[in-house]
Amino acid sequence: MTSILSENTAAENKSANYVANFFKEHKIGQALKQSNFFKQKGFPCKDLLQF
């Protein structure tokens, strides 16, 4: 059963990397700042959107 868990984790990490690369490549963080998309405290909006 441990191999199934490690396969799922590897797949999740791979998809998370795709999303992170997309955000970097298309400068989503900068676009959010320019559109005044912000919060006062807590996790950054970009991280919440990316999640």
Short mmCIF file of the C-alpha atoms (twelve columns), coordinates in Angstrom:
data_MODEL
# 
_entry.id   MODEL 
# 
loop_
_atom_site.group_PDB 
_atom_site.id 
_atom_site.type_symbol 
_atom_site.label_atom_id 
_atom_site.label_alt_id 
_atom_site.label_comp_id 
_atom_site.label_asym_id 
_atom_site.label_seq_id 
_atom_site.Cartn_x 
_atom_site.Cartn_y 
_atom_site.Cartn_z 
_atom_site.pdbx_PDB_model_num 
ATOM 1  C CA . MET A 1  0.000  0.000  0.000   1 
ATOM 2  C CA . THR A 2  2.848  2.431  0.528   1 
ATOM 3  C CA . SER A 3  3.596  2.459  -3.195  1 
ATOM 4  C CA . ILE A 4  0.086  3.739  -3.943  1 
ATOM 5  C CA . LEU A 5  0.560  6.614  -1.517  1 
ATOM 6  C CA . SER A 6  3.903  7.577  -2.979  1 
ATOM 7  C CA . GLU A 7  2.475  7.482  -6.517  1 
ATOM 8  C CA . ASN A 8  -0.379 9.791  -5.496  1 
ATOM 9  C CA . THR A 9  2.024  12.185 -3.810  1 
ATOM 10 C CA . ALA A 10 4.279  12.256 -6.853  1 
ATOM 11 C CA . ALA A 11 1.302  12.994 -9.119  1 
ATOM 12 C CA . GLU A 12 0.128  15.810 -6.829  1 
ATOM 13 C CA . ASN A 13 3.600  17.347 -6.743  1 
ATOM 14 C CA . LYS A 14 3.834  17.178 -10.527 1 
ATOM 15 C CA . SER A 15 0.495  18.924 -11.029 1 
ATOM 16 C CA . ALA A 16 1.379  21.537 -8.396  1 
ATOM 17 C CA . ASN A 17 4.582  22.276 -10.304 1 
ATOM 18 C CA . TYR A 18 2.603  22.750 -13.534 1 
ATOM 19 C CA . VAL A 19 0.319  25.249 -11.823 1 
ATOM 20 C CA . ALA A 20 3.241  27.112 -10.225 1 
ATOM 21 C CA . ASN A 21 5.041  27.305 -13.569 1 
ATOM 22 C CA . PHE A 22 1.888  28.621 -15.247 1 
ATOM 23 C CA . PHE A 23 1.565  31.364 -12.620 1 
ATOM 24 C CA . LYS A 24 5.217  32.365 -13.090 1 
ATOM 25 C CA . GLU A 25 5.158  32.218 -16.882 1 
ATOM 26 C CA . HIS A 26 2.010  34.322 -17.217 1 
ATOM 27 C CA . LYS A 27 2.901  36.667 -14.324 1 
ATOM 28 C CA . ILE A 28 -0.379 36.077 -12.520 1 
ATOM 29 C CA . GLY A 29 0.930  37.656 -9.297  1 
ATOM 30 C CA . GLN A 30 1.688  40.934 -11.070 1 
ATOM 31 C CA . ALA A 31 -1.722 40.919 -12.753 1 
ATOM 32 C CA . LEU A 32 -3.412 40.438 -9.371  1 
ATOM 33 C CA . LYS A 33 -1.505 43.382 -7.883  1 
ATOM 34 C CA . GLN A 34 -2.361 45.612 -10.846 1 
ATOM 35 C CA . SER A 35 -6.043 44.780 -10.473 1 
ATOM 36 C CA . ASN A 36 -5.970 45.568 -6.712  1 
ATOM 37 C CA . PHE A 37 -6.671 41.965 -5.764  1 
ATOM 38 C CA . PHE A 38 -5.426 41.868 -2.161  1 
ATOM 39 C CA . LYS A 39 -6.160 40.969 1.457   1 
ATOM 40 C CA . GLN A 40 -5.131 42.730 4.642   1 
ATOM 41 C CA . LYS A 41 -3.475 39.751 6.348   1 
ATOM 42 C CA . GLY A 42 -3.024 36.011 6.194   1 
ATOM 43 C CA . PHE A 43 -1.927 33.986 3.203   1 
ATOM 44 C CA . PRO A 44 -1.134 35.887 -0.002  1 
ATOM 45 C CA . CYS A 45 -3.993 36.000 -2.510  1 
ATOM 46 C CA . LYS A 46 -1.812 34.458 -5.208  1 
ATOM 47 C CA . ASP A 47 -1.155 31.426 -3.002  1 
ATOM 48 C CA . LEU A 48 -4.855 30.996 -2.241  1 
ATOM 49 C CA . LEU A 49 -5.795 31.284 -5.892  1 
ATOM 50 C CA . GLN A 50 -3.028 28.883 -6.866  1 
ATOM 51 C CA . PHE A 51 -4.254 26.342 -4.282  1 
# 
